[in-house]
Amino acid sequence: MAVYKFIVKKGYKGKYSTIVAFINKHKNIEIKKATARFETTLGLQAQVDWKENLTIVSKPGEIFKGNIFLMVLGYSRIIYVQLTTDKE
């Protein structure tokens, strides 16, 4: 609906159903492109992410500071997560 309203303001005179059909057709194609998996052989690759200086507040209001290490193995997609209070 947002796309339809936007292009109507730009002068589009067609039907809403035409826009819905067009978007649904192209959305499915784009989703397939975005979710293509990159396969690797066993032991070849891992993705590592590091987030530091996080502040987490619990429901009672306690403040926790720390870091998160995350590694995803490329072949098996096994995820390893480690919460740390230091950077060593």
PDB file with SEQRES, HELIX, SHEET and CRYST1 records, atoms N, CA, C and O in Angstrom:
SEQRES   1 A   88  MET ALA VAL TYR LYS PHE ILE VAL LYS LYS GLY TYR LYS          
SEQRES   2 A   88  GLY LYS TYR SER THR ILE VAL ALA PHE ILE ASN LYS HIS          
SEQRES   3 A   88  LYS ASN ILE GLU ILE LYS LYS ALA THR ALA ARG PHE GLU          
SEQRES   4 A   88  THR THR LEU GLY LEU GLN ALA GLN VAL ASP TRP LYS GLU          
SEQRES   5 A   88  ASN LEU THR ILE VAL SER LYS PRO GLY GLU ILE PHE LYS          
SEQRES   6 A   88  GLY ASN ILE PHE LEU MET VAL LEU GLY TYR SER ARG ILE          
SEQRES   7 A   88  ILE TYR VAL GLN LEU THR THR ASP LYS GLU                      
HELIX    1 AA1 ALA A    2  LYS A    9  1                                   8    
HELIX    2 AA2 TYR A   16  ALA A   34  1                                  19    
SHEET    1 AA1 3 ALA A  46  VAL A  57  0                                        
SHEET    2 AA1 3 ILE A  63  LEU A  73 -1                                        
SHEET    3 AA1 3 ILE A  79  THR A  84 -1                                        
CRYST1    1.000    1.000    1.000  90.00  90.00  90.00 P 1           1          
ATOM      1  N   MET A   1       0.829  -1.187   0.000  1.00  0.00           N  
ATOM      2  CA  MET A   1       0.000   0.000   0.000  1.00  0.00           C  
ATOM      3  C   MET A   1       0.876   1.256   0.000  1.00  0.00           C  
ATOM      4  O   MET A   1       0.546   2.250  -0.646  1.00  0.00           O  
ATOM      5  N   ALA A   2       1.996   1.202   0.730  1.00  0.00           N  
ATOM      6  CA  ALA A   2       2.881   2.375   0.794  1.00  0.00           C  
ATOM      7  C   ALA A   2       3.454   2.698  -0.581  1.00  0.00           C  
ATOM      8  O   ALA A   2       3.528   3.865  -0.964  1.00  0.00           O  
ATOM      9  N   VAL A   3       3.859   1.673  -1.322  1.00  0.00           N  
ATOM     10  CA  VAL A   3       4.392   1.895  -2.665  1.00  0.00           C  
ATOM     11  C   VAL A   3       3.309   2.482  -3.566  1.00  0.00           C  
ATOM     12  O   VAL A   3       3.556   3.430  -4.311  1.00  0.00           O  
ATOM     13  N   TYR A   4       2.114   1.912  -3.491  1.00  0.00           N  
ATOM     14  CA  TYR A   4       1.001   2.392  -4.313  1.00  0.00           C  
ATOM     15  C   TYR A   4       0.705   3.867  -4.020  1.00  0.00           C  
ATOM     16  O   TYR A   4       0.564   4.666  -4.945  1.00  0.00           O  
ATOM     17  N   LYS A   5       0.612   4.224  -2.751  1.00  0.00           N  
ATOM     18  CA  LYS A   5       0.329   5.614  -2.386  1.00  0.00           C  
ATOM     19  C   LYS A   5       1.441   6.550  -2.871  1.00  0.00           C  
ATOM     20  O   LYS A   5       1.179   7.670  -3.310  1.00  0.00           O  
ATOM     21  N   PHE A   6       2.684   6.071  -2.785  1.00  0.00           N  
ATOM     22  CA  PHE A   6       3.815   6.879  -3.229  1.00  0.00           C  
ATOM     23  C   PHE A   6       3.748   7.160  -4.726  1.00  0.00           C  
ATOM     24  O   PHE A   6       3.927   8.301  -5.151  1.00  0.00           O  
ATOM     25  N   ILE A   7       3.490   6.117  -5.535  1.00  0.00           N  
ATOM     26  CA  ILE A   7       3.490   6.333  -6.985  1.00  0.00           C  
ATOM     27  C   ILE A   7       2.227   7.034  -7.473  1.00  0.00           C  
ATOM     28  O   ILE A   7       2.247   7.665  -8.529  1.00  0.00           O  
ATOM     29  N   VAL A   8       1.126   6.935  -6.723  1.00  0.00           N  
ATOM     30  CA  VAL A   8      -0.074   7.704  -7.070  1.00  0.00           C  
ATOM     31  C   VAL A   8       0.226   9.199  -6.957  1.00  0.00           C  
ATOM     32  O   VAL A   8      -0.211   9.993  -7.791  1.00  0.00           O  
ATOM     33  N   LYS A   9       0.976   9.576  -5.914  1.00  0.00           N  
ATOM     34  CA  LYS A   9       1.369  10.986  -5.756  1.00  0.00           C  
ATOM     35  C   LYS A   9       2.240  11.459  -6.917  1.00  0.00           C  
ATOM     36  O   LYS A   9       2.269  12.643  -7.253  1.00  0.00           O  
ATOM     37  N   LYS A  10       2.953  10.499  -7.525  1.00  0.00           N  
ATOM     38  CA  LYS A  10       3.827  10.828  -8.661  1.00  0.00           C  
ATOM     39  C   LYS A  10       3.077  10.812  -9.986  1.00  0.00           C  
ATOM     40  O   LYS A  10       3.659  11.125 -11.025  1.00  0.00           O  
ATOM     41  N   GLY A  11       1.776  10.446  -9.968  1.00  0.00           N  
ATOM     42  CA  GLY A  11       0.977  10.496 -11.178  1.00  0.00           C  
ATOM     43  C   GLY A  11       0.498   9.160 -11.716  1.00  0.00           C  
ATOM     44  O   GLY A  11      -0.103   9.117 -12.789  1.00  0.00           O  
ATOM     45  N   TYR A  12       0.745   8.064 -11.002  1.00  0.00           N  
ATOM     46  CA  TYR A  12       0.298   6.744 -11.451  1.00  0.00           C  
ATOM     47  C   TYR A  12      -1.230   6.687 -11.462  1.00  0.00           C  
ATOM     48  O   TYR A  12      -1.882   7.105 -10.505  1.00  0.00           O  
ATOM     49  N   LYS A  13      -1.798   6.158 -12.565  1.00  0.00           N  
ATOM     50  CA  LYS A  13      -3.254   6.092 -12.711  1.00  0.00           C  
ATOM     51  C   LYS A  13      -3.777   4.657 -12.686  1.00  0.00           C  
ATOM     52  O   LYS A  13      -4.982   4.444 -12.818  1.00  0.00           O  
ATOM     53  N   GLY A  14      -2.900   3.676 -12.519  1.00  0.00           N  
ATOM     54  CA  GLY A  14      -3.303   2.273 -12.582  1.00  0.00           C  
ATOM     55  C   GLY A  14      -3.946   1.767 -11.310  1.00  0.00           C  
ATOM     56  O   GLY A  14      -4.215   2.523 -10.376  1.00  0.00           O  
ATOM     57  N   LYS A  15      -4.188   0.446 -11.300  1.00  0.00           N  
ATOM     58  CA  LYS A  15      -4.869  -0.198 -10.174  1.00  0.00           C  
ATOM     59  C   LYS A  15      -3.874  -0.662  -9.107  1.00  0.00           C  
ATOM     60  O   LYS A  15      -2.707  -0.937  -9.386  1.00  0.00           O  
ATOM     61  N   TYR A  16      -4.379  -0.736  -7.887  1.00  0.00           N  
ATOM     62  CA  TYR A  16      -3.596  -1.242  -6.759  1.00  0.00           C  
ATOM     63  C   TYR A  16      -3.193  -2.699  -6.998  1.00  0.00           C  
ATOM     64  O   TYR A  16      -2.067  -3.084  -6.684  1.00  0.00           O  
ATOM     65  N   SER A  17      -4.098  -3.511  -7.549  1.00  0.00           N  
ATOM     66  CA  SER A  17      -3.813  -4.936  -7.765  1.00  0.00           C  
ATOM     67  C   SER A  17      -2.644  -5.143  -8.724  1.00  0.00           C  
ATOM     68  O   SER A  17      -1.913  -6.125  -8.597  1.00  0.00           O  
ATOM     69  N   THR A  18      -2.458  -4.240  -9.674  1.00  0.00           N  
ATOM     70  CA  THR A  18      -1.327  -4.325 -10.602  1.00  0.00           C  
ATOM     71  C   THR A  18      -0.016  -4.150  -9.851  1.00  0.00           C  
ATOM     72  O   THR A  18       0.955  -4.860 -10.113  1.00  0.00           O  
ATOM     73  N   ILE A  19       0.012  -3.212  -8.926  1.00  0.00           N  
ATOM     74  CA  ILE A  19       1.213  -2.962  -8.126  1.00  0.00           C  
ATOM     75  C   ILE A  19       1.502  -4.152  -7.216  1.00  0.00           C  
ATOM     76  O   ILE A  19       2.655  -4.566  -7.088  1.00  0.00           O  
ATOM     77  N   VAL A  20       0.476  -4.701  -6.590  1.00  0.00           N  
ATOM     78  CA  VAL A  20       0.648  -5.863  -5.707  1.00  0.00           C  
ATOM     79  C   VAL A  20       1.241  -7.031  -6.483  1.00  0.00           C  
ATOM     80  O   VAL A  20       2.174  -7.677  -6.007  1.00  0.00           O  
ATOM     81  N   ALA A  21       0.711  -7.313  -7.674  1.00  0.00           N  
ATOM     82  CA  ALA A  21       1.220  -8.420  -8.491  1.00  0.00           C  
ATOM     83  C   ALA A  21       2.679  -8.194  -8.869  1.00  0.00           C  
ATOM     84  O   ALA A  21       3.488  -9.120  -8.801  1.00  0.00           O  
ATOM     85  N   PHE A  22       3.018  -6.978  -9.264  1.00  0.00           N  
ATOM     86  CA  PHE A  22       4.390  -6.654  -9.645  1.00  0.00           C  
ATOM     87  C   PHE A  22       5.351  -6.831  -8.466  1.00  0.00           C  
ATOM     88  O   PHE A  22       6.414  -7.434  -8.610  1.00  0.00           O  
ATOM     89  N   ILE A  23       4.973  -6.307  -7.311  1.00  0.00           N  
ATOM     90  CA  ILE A  23       5.837  -6.394  -6.124  1.00  0.00           C  
ATOM     91  C   ILE A  23       6.005  -7.845  -5.685  1.00  0.00           C  
ATOM     92  O   ILE A  23       7.118  -8.269  -5.375  1.00  0.00           O  
ATOM     93  N   ASN A  24       4.917  -8.612  -5.655  1.00  0.00           N  
ATOM     94  CA  ASN A  24       5.021 -10.018  -5.242  1.00  0.00           C  
ATOM     95  C   ASN A  24       5.927 -10.806  -6.163  1.00  0.00           C  
ATOM     96  O   ASN A  24       6.708 -11.636  -5.697  1.00  0.00           O  
ATOM     97  N   LYS A  25       5.838 -10.565  -7.459  1.00  0.00           N  
ATOM     98  CA  LYS A  25       6.691 -11.265  -8.426  1.00  0.00           C  
ATOM     99  C   LYS A  25       8.164 -10.942  -8.177  1.00  0.00           C  
ATOM    100  O   LYS A  25       8.999 -11.846  -8.137  1.00  0.00           O  
ATOM    101  N   HIS A  26       8.479  -9.685  -8.012  1.00  0.00           N  
ATOM    102  CA  HIS A  26       9.868  -9.267  -7.843  1.00  0.00           C  
ATOM    103  C   HIS A  26      10.396  -9.525  -6.438  1.00  0.00           C  
ATOM    104  O   HIS A  26      11.590  -9.773  -6.266  1.00  0.00           O  
ATOM    105  N   LYS A  27       9.530  -9.472  -5.433  1.00  0.00           N  
ATOM    106  CA  LYS A  27       9.956  -9.722  -4.060  1.00  0.00           C  
ATOM    107  C   LYS A  27      10.468 -11.147  -3.915  1.00  0.00           C  
ATOM    108  O   LYS A  27      11.497 -11.372  -3.277  1.00  0.00           O  
ATOM    109  N   ASN A  28       9.760 -12.116  -4.502  1.00  0.00           N  
ATOM    110  CA  ASN A  28      10.190 -13.507  -4.405  1.00  0.00           C  
ATOM    111  C   ASN A  28      11.545 -13.716  -5.061  1.00  0.00           C  
ATOM    112  O   ASN A  28      12.365 -14.481  -4.551  1.00  0.00           O  
ATOM    113  N   ILE A  29      11.793 -13.055  -6.174  1.00  0.00           N  
ATOM    114  CA  ILE A  29      13.086 -13.162  -6.850  1.00  0.00           C  
ATOM    115  C   ILE A  29      14.183 -12.573  -5.981  1.00  0.00           C  
ATOM    116  O   ILE A  29      15.246 -13.175  -5.835  1.00  0.00           O  
ATOM    117  N   GLU A  30      13.938 -11.402  -5.401  1.00  0.00           N  
ATOM    118  CA  GLU A  30      14.939 -10.744  -4.570  1.00  0.00           C  
ATOM    119  C   GLU A  30      15.216 -11.519  -3.291  1.00  0.00           C  
ATOM    120  O   GLU A  30      16.363 -11.577  -2.848  1.00  0.00           O  
ATOM    121  N   ILE A  31      14.198 -12.114  -2.690  1.00  0.00           N  
ATOM    122  CA  ILE A  31      14.400 -12.916  -1.479  1.00  0.00           C  
ATOM    123  C   ILE A  31      15.286 -14.112  -1.792  1.00  0.00           C  
ATOM    124  O   ILE A  31      16.162 -14.446  -0.993  1.00  0.00           O  
ATOM    125  N   LYS A  32      15.085 -14.761  -2.925  1.00  0.00           N  
ATOM    126  CA  LYS A  32      15.924 -15.893  -3.305  1.00  0.00           C  
ATOM    127  C   LYS A  32      17.370 -15.455  -3.481  1.00  0.00           C  
ATOM    128  O   LYS A  32      18.283 -16.175  -3.077  1.00  0.00           O  
ATOM    129  N   LYS A  33      17.595 -14.284  -4.078  1.00  0.00           N  
ATOM    130  CA  LYS A  33      18.951 -13.771  -4.250  1.00  0.00           C  
ATOM    131  C   LYS A  33      19.601 -13.510  -2.893  1.00  0.00           C  
ATOM    132  O   LYS A  33      20.772 -13.829  -2.683  1.00  0.00           O  
ATOM    133  N   ALA A  34      18.842 -12.935  -1.991  1.00  0.00           N  
ATOM    134  CA  ALA A  34      19.394 -12.529  -0.693  1.00  0.00           C  
ATOM    135  C   ALA A  34      19.706 -13.723   0.203  1.00  0.00           C  
ATOM    136  O   ALA A  34      20.542 -13.608   1.098  1.00  0.00           O  
ATOM    137  N   THR A  35      19.060 -14.860  -0.013  1.00  0.00           N  
ATOM    138  CA  THR A  35      19.261 -15.998   0.869  1.00  0.00           C  
ATOM    139  C   THR A  35      20.071 -17.117   0.221  1.00  0.00           C  
ATOM    140  O   THR A  35      20.041 -18.253   0.694  1.00  0.00           O  
ATOM    141  N   ALA A  36      20.789 -16.813  -0.847  1.00  0.00           N  
ATOM    142  CA  ALA A  36      21.630 -17.831  -1.472  1.00  0.00           C  
ATOM    143  C   ALA A  36      22.742 -18.210  -0.490  1.00  0.00           C  
ATOM    144  O   ALA A  36      23.426 -17.337   0.044  1.00  0.00           O  
ATOM    145  N   ARG A  37      22.917 -19.498  -0.257  1.00  0.00           N  
ATOM    146  CA  ARG A  37      23.932 -19.960   0.680  1.00  0.00           C  
ATOM    147  C   ARG A  37      25.272 -20.107  -0.022  1.00  0.00           C  
ATOM    148  O   ARG A  37      25.344 -20.505  -1.185  1.00  0.00           O  
ATOM    149  N   PHE A  38      26.309 -19.784   0.693  1.00  0.00           N  
ATOM    150  CA  PHE A  38      27.667 -19.957   0.206  1.00  0.00           C  
ATOM    151  C   PHE A  38      28.227 -21.187   0.885  1.00  0.00           C  
ATOM    152  O   PHE A  38      28.491 -21.161   2.087  1.00  0.00           O  
ATOM    153  N   GLU A  39      28.412 -22.251   0.148  1.00  0.00           N  
ATOM    154  CA  GLU A  39      28.867 -23.514   0.724  1.00  0.00           C  
ATOM    155  C   GLU A  39      30.391 -23.597   0.724  1.00  0.00           C  
ATOM    156  O   GLU A  39      31.041 -23.204  -0.245  1.00  0.00           O  
ATOM    157  N   THR A  40      30.953 -24.108   1.811  1.00  0.00           N  
ATOM    158  CA  THR A  40      32.399 -24.305   1.907  1.00  0.00           C  
ATOM    159  C   THR A  40      32.668 -25.749   2.271  1.00  0.00           C  
ATOM    160  O   THR A  40      31.775 -26.473   2.712  1.00  0.00           O  
ATOM    161  N   THR A  41      33.902 -26.154   2.080  1.00  0.00           N  
ATOM    162  CA  THR A  41      34.274 -27.511   2.475  1.00  0.00           C  
ATOM    163  C   THR A  41      34.611 -27.534   3.956  1.00  0.00           C  
ATOM    164  O   THR A  41      34.867 -26.495   4.566  1.00  0.00           O  
ATOM    165  N   LEU A  42      34.608 -28.717   4.519  1.00  0.00           N  
ATOM    166  CA  LEU A  42      34.846 -28.926   5.941  1.00  0.00           C  
ATOM    167  C   LEU A  42      36.181 -28.310   6.377  1.00  0.00           C  
ATOM    168  O   LEU A  42      37.220 -28.591   5.780  1.00  0.00           O  
ATOM    169  N   GLY A  43      36.150 -27.474   7.412  1.00  0.00           N  
ATOM    170  CA  GLY A  43      37.356 -26.897   7.989  1.00  0.00           C  
ATOM    171  C   GLY A  43      37.953 -25.736   7.229  1.00  0.00           C  
ATOM    172  O   GLY A  43      39.039 -25.276   7.581  1.00  0.00           O  
ATOM    173  N   LEU A  44      37.288 -25.246   6.203  1.00  0.00           N  
ATOM    174  CA  LEU A  44      37.877 -24.204   5.371  1.00  0.00           C  
ATOM    175  C   LEU A  44      37.595 -22.784   5.866  1.00  0.00           C  
ATOM    176  O   LEU A  44      38.450 -21.907   5.742  1.00  0.00           O  
ATOM    177  N   GLN A  45      36.415 -22.553   6.422  1.00  0.00           N  
ATOM    178  CA  GLN A  45      36.023 -21.180   6.704  1.00  0.00           C  
ATOM    179  C   GLN A  45      35.172 -21.072   7.963  1.00  0.00           C  
ATOM    180  O   GLN A  45      34.421 -21.983   8.312  1.00  0.00           O  
ATOM    181  N   ALA A  46      35.313 -19.928   8.635  1.00  0.00           N  
ATOM    182  CA  ALA A  46      34.443 -19.563   9.749  1.00  0.00           C  
ATOM    183  C   ALA A  46      34.246 -18.052   9.698  1.00  0.00           C  
ATOM    184  O   ALA A  46      35.133 -17.317   9.264  1.00  0.00           O  
ATOM    185  N   GLN A  47      33.096 -17.599  10.138  1.00  0.00           N  
ATOM    186  CA  GLN A  47      32.838 -16.167  10.232  1.00  0.00           C  
ATOM    187  C   GLN A  47      32.888 -15.781  11.700  1.00  0.00           C  
ATOM    188  O   GLN A  47      32.277 -16.430  12.549  1.00  0.00           O  
ATOM    189  N   VAL A  48      33.620 -14.724  11.983  1.00  0.00           N  
ATOM    190  CA  VAL A  48      33.789 -14.279  13.369  1.00  0.00           C  
ATOM    191  C   VAL A  48      33.284 -12.851  13.501  1.00  0.00           C  
ATOM    192  O   VAL A  48      33.585 -11.991  12.673  1.00  0.00           O  
ATOM    193  N   ASP A  49      32.519 -12.614  14.546  1.00  0.00           N  
ATOM    194  CA  ASP A  49      32.048 -11.272  14.868  1.00  0.00           C  
ATOM    195  C   ASP A  49      32.416 -10.976  16.317  1.00  0.00           C  
ATOM    196  O   ASP A  49      32.422 -11.868  17.165  1.00  0.00           O  
ATOM    197  N   TRP A  50      32.718  -9.726  16.584  1.00  0.00           N  
ATOM    198  CA  TRP A  50      33.106  -9.298  17.920  1.00  0.00           C  
ATOM    199  C   TRP A  50      32.382  -7.999  18.234  1.00  0.00           C  
ATOM    200  O   TRP A  50      32.480  -7.038  17.472  1.00  0.00           O  
ATOM    201  N   LYS A  51      31.679  -7.958  19.311  1.00  0.00           N  
ATOM    202  CA  LYS A  51      31.002  -6.737  19.757  1.00  0.00           C  
ATOM    203  C   LYS A  51      31.517  -6.438  21.143  1.00  0.00           C  
ATOM    204  O   LYS A  51      31.414  -7.265  22.049  1.00  0.00           O  
ATOM    205  N   GLU A  52      32.075  -5.244  21.308  1.00  0.00           N  
ATOM    206  CA  GLU A  52      32.645  -4.909  22.608  1.00  0.00           C  
ATOM    207  C   GLU A  52      31.950  -3.725  23.249  1.00  0.00           C  
ATOM    208  O   GLU A  52      31.247  -2.948  22.603  1.00  0.00           O  
ATOM    209  N   ASN A  53      32.177  -3.622  24.547  1.00  0.00           N  
ATOM    210  CA  ASN A  53      31.644  -2.529  25.370  1.00  0.00           C  
ATOM    211  C   ASN A  53      30.116  -2.477  25.358  1.00  0.00           C  
ATOM    212  O   ASN A  53      29.521  -1.408  25.223  1.00  0.00           O  
ATOM    213  N   LEU A  54      29.497  -3.634  25.501  1.00  0.00           N  
ATOM    214  CA  LEU A  54      28.039  -3.704  25.569  1.00  0.00           C  
ATOM    215  C   LEU A  54      27.574  -3.380  26.983  1.00  0.00           C  
ATOM    216  O   LEU A  54      28.241  -3.719  27.961  1.00  0.00           O  
ATOM    217  N   THR A  55      26.445  -2.733  27.077  1.00  0.00           N  
ATOM    218  CA  THR A  55      25.801  -2.502  28.363  1.00  0.00           C  
ATOM    219  C   THR A  55      24.437  -3.160  28.301  1.00  0.00           C  
ATOM    220  O   THR A  55      23.613  -2.827  27.450  1.00  0.00           O  
ATOM    221  N   ILE A  56      24.202  -4.099  29.211  1.00  0.00           N  
ATOM    222  CA  ILE A  56      22.939  -4.821  29.260  1.00  0.00           C  
ATOM    223  C   ILE A  56      22.288  -4.516  30.602  1.00  0.00           C  
ATOM    224  O   ILE A  56      22.930  -4.611  31.648  1.00  0.00           O  
ATOM    225  N   VAL A  57      21.012  -4.150  30.568  1.00  0.00           N  
ATOM    226  CA  VAL A  57      20.278  -3.833  31.790  1.00  0.00           C  
ATOM    227  C   VAL A  57      19.211  -4.904  31.998  1.00  0.00           C  
ATOM    228  O   VAL A  57      18.376  -5.129  31.122  1.00  0.00           O  
ATOM    229  N   SER A  58      19.239  -5.565  33.157  1.00  0.00           N  
ATOM    230  CA  SER A  58      18.256  -6.597  33.466  1.00  0.00           C  
ATOM    231  C   SER A  58      16.927  -5.955  33.868  1.00  0.00           C  
ATOM    232  O   SER A  58      16.853  -4.745  34.081  1.00  0.00           O  
ATOM    233  N   LYS A  59      15.891  -6.768  33.967  1.00  0.00           N  
ATOM    234  CA  LYS A  59      14.576  -6.243  34.360  1.00  0.00           C  
ATOM    235  C   LYS A  59      14.609  -5.544  35.718  1.00  0.00           C  
ATOM    236  O   LYS A  59      13.985  -4.494  35.875  1.00  0.00           O  
ATOM    237  N   PRO A  60      15.331  -6.105  36.717  1.00  0.00           N  
ATOM    238  CA  PRO A  60      15.390  -5.388  38.007  1.00  0.00           C  
ATOM    239  C   PRO A  60      16.266  -4.137  37.978  1.00  0.00           C  
ATOM    240  O   PRO A  60      16.317  -3.400  38.962  1.00  0.00           O  
ATOM    241  N   GLY A  61      16.957  -3.887  36.861  1.00  0.00           N  
ATOM    242  CA  GLY A  61      17.766  -2.679  36.758  1.00  0.00           C  
ATOM    243  C   GLY A  61      19.254  -2.882  36.941  1.00  0.00           C  
ATOM    244  O   GLY A  61      20.005  -1.906  36.946  1.00  0.00           O  
ATOM    245  N   GLU A  62      19.712  -4.130  37.092  1.00  0.00           N  
ATOM    246  CA  GLU A  62      21.143  -4.384  37.220  1.00  0.00           C  
ATOM    247  C   GLU A  62      21.830  -4.088  35.896  1.00  0.00           C  
ATOM    248  O   GLU A  62      21.295  -4.409  34.835  1.00  0.00           O  
ATOM    249  N   ILE A  63      23.006  -3.482  35.948  1.00  0.00           N  
ATOM    250  CA  ILE A  63      23.759  -3.137  34.743  1.00  0.00           C  
ATOM    251  C   ILE A  63      24.944  -4.085  34.611  1.00  0.00           C  
ATOM    252  O   ILE A  63      25.736  -4.254  35.537  1.00  0.00           O  
ATOM    253  N   PHE A  64      25.042  -4.698  33.436  1.00  0.00           N  
ATOM    254  CA  PHE A  64      26.142  -5.605  33.124  1.00  0.00           C  
ATOM    255  C   PHE A  64      26.899  -5.052  31.930  1.00  0.00           C  
ATOM    256  O   PHE A  64      26.297  -4.633  30.942  1.00  0.00           O  
ATOM    257  N   LYS A  65      28.216  -5.051  32.026  1.00  0.00           N  
ATOM    258  CA  LYS A  65      29.050  -4.617  30.911  1.00  0.00           C  
ATOM    259  C   LYS A  65      29.865  -5.808  30.440  1.00  0.00           C  
ATOM    260  O   LYS A  65      30.359  -6.600  31.244  1.00  0.00           O  
ATOM    261  N   GLY A  66      29.998  -5.922  29.118  1.00  0.00           N  
ATOM    262  CA  GLY A  66      30.757  -7.056  28.607  1.00  0.00           C  
ATOM    263  C   GLY A  66      30.945  -6.989  27.105  1.00  0.00           C  
ATOM    264  O   GLY A  66      30.670  -5.980  26.456  1.00  0.00           O  
ATOM    265  N   ASN A  67      31.427  -8.109  26.579  1.00  0.00           N  
ATOM    266  CA  ASN A  67      31.728  -8.249  25.169  1.00  0.00           C  
ATOM    267  C   ASN A  67      31.147  -9.572  24.685  1.00  0.00           C  
ATOM    268  O   ASN A  67      30.927 -10.488  25.477  1.00  0.00           O  
ATOM    269  N   ILE A  68      30.904  -9.667  23.395  1.00  0.00           N  
ATOM    270  CA  ILE A  68      30.398 -10.915  22.814  1.00  0.00           C  
ATOM    271  C   ILE A  68      31.299 -11.334  21.668  1.00  0.00           C  
ATOM    272  O   ILE A  68      31.579 -10.551  20.760  1.00  0.00           O  
ATOM    273  N   PHE A  69      31.750 -12.585  21.722  1.00  0.00           N  
ATOM    274  CA  PHE A  69      32.491 -13.212  20.626  1.00  0.00           C  
ATOM    275  C   PHE A  69      31.555 -14.238  20.001  1.00  0.00           C  
ATOM    276  O   PHE A  69      30.968 -15.060  20.705  1.00  0.00           O  
ATOM    277  N   LEU A  70      31.414 -14.188  18.664  1.00  0.00           N  
ATOM    278  CA  LEU A  70      30.532 -15.110  17.954  1.00  0.00           C  
ATOM    279  C   LEU A  70      31.280 -15.681  16.762  1.00  0.00           C  
ATOM    280  O   LEU A  70      31.877 -14.942  15.979  1.00  0.00           O  
ATOM    281  N   MET A  71      31.245 -17.009  16.627  1.00  0.00           N  
ATOM    282  CA  MET A  71      31.870 -17.659  15.479  1.00  0.00           C  
ATOM    283  C   MET A  71      30.885 -18.662  14.887  1.00  0.00           C  
ATOM    284  O   MET A  71      30.284 -19.457  15.609  1.00  0.00           O  
ATOM    285  N   VAL A  72      30.725 -18.616  13.544  1.00  0.00           N  
ATOM    286  CA  VAL A  72      29.867 -19.552  12.834  1.00  0.00           C  
ATOM    287  C   VAL A  72      30.752 -20.334  11.886  1.00  0.00           C  
ATOM    288  O   VAL A  72      31.411 -19.752  11.025  1.00  0.00           O  
ATOM    289  N   LEU A  73      30.772 -21.660  12.038  1.00  0.00           N  
ATOM    290  CA  LEU A  73      31.559 -22.500  11.140  1.00  0.00           C  
ATOM    291  C   LEU A  73      30.863 -22.578   9.785  1.00  0.00           C  
ATOM    292  O   LEU A  73      29.653 -22.789   9.710  1.00  0.00           O  
ATOM    293  N   GLY A  74      31.640 -22.407   8.715  1.00  0.00           N  
ATOM    294  CA  GLY A  74      31.072 -22.331   7.375  1.00  0.00           C  
ATOM    295  C   GLY A  74      30.399 -23.608   6.908  1.00  0.00           C  
ATOM    296  O   GLY A  74      29.330 -23.547   6.301  1.00  0.00           O  
ATOM    297  N   TYR A  75      30.989 -24.756   7.172  1.00  0.00           N  
ATOM    298  CA  TYR A  75      30.459 -26.018   6.640  1.00  0.00           C  
ATOM    299  C   TYR A  75      29.226 -26.491   7.412  1.00  0.00           C  
ATOM    300  O   TYR A  75      28.198 -26.805   6.813  1.00  0.00           O  
ATOM    301  N   SER A  76      29.331 -26.539   8.732  1.00  0.00           N  
ATOM    302  CA  SER A  76      28.255 -27.114   9.549  1.00  0.00           C  
ATOM    303  C   SER A  76      27.263 -26.082  10.065  1.00  0.00           C  
ATOM    304  O   SER A  76      26.173 -26.439  10.513  1.00  0.00           O  
ATOM    305  N   ARG A  77      27.630 -24.809  10.005  1.00  0.00           N  
ATOM    306  CA  ARG A  77      26.818 -23.711  10.534  1.00  0.00           C  
ATOM    307  C   ARG A  77      26.675 -23.777  12.063  1.00  0.00           C  
ATOM    308  O   ARG A  77      25.758 -23.186  12.634  1.00  0.00           O  
ATOM    309  N   ILE A  78      27.576 -24.490  12.701  1.00  0.00           N  
ATOM    310  CA  ILE A  78      27.579 -24.527  14.166  1.00  0.00           C  
ATOM    311  C   ILE A  78      27.972 -23.141  14.681  1.00  0.00           C  
ATOM    312  O   ILE A  78      28.888 -22.505  14.159  1.00  0.00           O  
ATOM    313  N   ILE A  79      27.262 -22.690  15.711  1.00  0.00           N  
ATOM    314  CA  ILE A  79      27.486 -21.361  16.268  1.00  0.00           C  
ATOM    315  C   ILE A  79      28.114 -21.491  17.650  1.00  0.00           C  
ATOM    316  O   ILE A  79      27.655 -22.263  18.492  1.00  0.00           O  
ATOM    317  N   TYR A  80      29.177 -20.716  17.860  1.00  0.00           N  
ATOM    318  CA  TYR A  80      29.824 -20.644  19.173  1.00  0.00           C  
ATOM    319  C   TYR A  80      29.725 -19.200  19.653  1.00  0.00           C  
ATOM    320  O   TYR A  80      30.119 -18.278  18.940  1.00  0.00           O  
ATOM    321  N   VAL A  81      29.199 -19.005  20.859  1.00  0.00           N  
ATOM    322  CA  VAL A  81      29.067 -17.664  21.435  1.00  0.00           C  
ATOM    323  C   VAL A  81      29.737 -17.658  22.793  1.00  0.00           C  
ATOM    324  O   VAL A  81      29.539 -18.565  23.602  1.00  0.00           O  
ATOM    325  N   GLN A  82      30.531 -16.628  23.037  1.00  0.00           N  
ATOM    326  CA  GLN A  82      31.205 -16.478  24.327  1.00  0.00           C  
ATOM    327  C   GLN A  82      30.978 -15.058  24.837  1.00  0.00           C  
ATOM    328  O   GLN A  82      31.288 -14.091  24.140  1.00  0.00           O  
ATOM    329  N   LEU A  83      30.445 -14.928  26.037  1.00  0.00           N  
ATOM    330  CA  LEU A  83      30.304 -13.626  26.685  1.00  0.00           C  
ATOM    331  C   LEU A  83      31.515 -13.428  27.559  1.00  0.00           C  
ATOM    332  O   LEU A  83      31.884 -14.334  28.307  1.00  0.00           O  
ATOM    333  N   THR A  84      32.147 -12.275  27.492  1.00  0.00           N  
ATOM    334  CA  THR A  84      33.344 -12.013  28.276  1.00  0.00           C  
ATOM    335  C   THR A  84      33.239 -10.655  28.980  1.00  0.00           C  
ATOM    336  O   THR A  84      32.488  -9.775  28.560  1.00  0.00           O  
ATOM    337  N   THR A  85      34.003 -10.513  30.046  1.00  0.00           N  
ATOM    338  CA  THR A  85      34.069  -9.234  30.728  1.00  0.00           C  
ATOM    339  C   THR A  85      35.368  -8.516  30.414  1.00  0.00           C  
ATOM    340  O   THR A  85      35.519  -7.340  30.747  1.00  0.00           O  
ATOM    341  N   ASP A  86      36.314  -9.207  29.775  1.00  0.00           N  
ATOM    342  CA  ASP A  86      37.558  -8.569  29.364  1.00  0.00           C  
ATOM    343  C   ASP A  86      37.767  -8.808  27.864  1.00  0.00           C  
ATOM    344  O   ASP A  86      36.968  -9.485  27.217  1.00  0.00           O  
ATOM    345  N   LYS A  87      38.845  -8.246  27.327  1.00  0.00           N  
ATOM    346  CA  LYS A  87      39.093  -8.335  25.886  1.00  0.00           C  
ATOM    347  C   LYS A  87      40.282  -9.230  25.555  1.00  0.00           C  
ATOM    348  O   LYS A  87      40.830  -9.148  24.456  1.00  0.00           O  
ATOM    349  N   GLU A  88      40.682 -10.077  26.485  1.00  0.00           N  
ATOM    350  CA  GLU A  88      41.825 -10.954  26.249  1.00  0.00           C  
ATOM    351  C   GLU A  88      41.397 -12.357  25.912  1.00  0.00           C  
ATOM    352  O   GLU A  88      42.243 -13.222  25.684  1.00  0.00           O  
TER     353      GLU A  88                                                      
END                                                                             
